Amino acid sequence: MNNLHFENEILHETFNDYYSRVRVQEENLKAMDQKIQEIAKSEAFRERVGILRCFRGVDYLTAMFLLSEVNDFRRFKTAGSFMSFLGLVPGEYSSGSKRKQTGITKTGSPRLRRILTEAAWQHRFPGTGSKIVAARRTGQPALV
């Protein structure tokens, strides 16, 4: 990017200004990711984050996001109630004998749905036994 040259000096200065701002934001993002990882490794979160990281598509950021949005997974008696909380269940309109099912209800946190959708992309193909995920599972309960 530093090798780009513009005919107009103003364009060159503007580009350099924008590019330096992008680099600063990238550094800020790296620092925030590092801080989230440090918090995830703290005593308060280590066990729960470790369990969540055993799943493909889930690393520190996704695990911490899940824990901050859901807090306690035990409050959901069934997987269906958790899916309802996420807004990932079909909606329904019914009146008398008429019944129409719609797309997902989209109740709950749109951010949580988005981050879980991104994590689910890791499952679009059959698992190949990732060495990274296998290493994360070391020392975790056998149930996971």
Summary of the structure (lengths in Angstrom):
residues: 144
radius of gyration: 21.8
end to end distance: 44.9
largest distance: 71.4
contacts: 310
relative contact order: 0.10
helix: 57%
strand: 9%
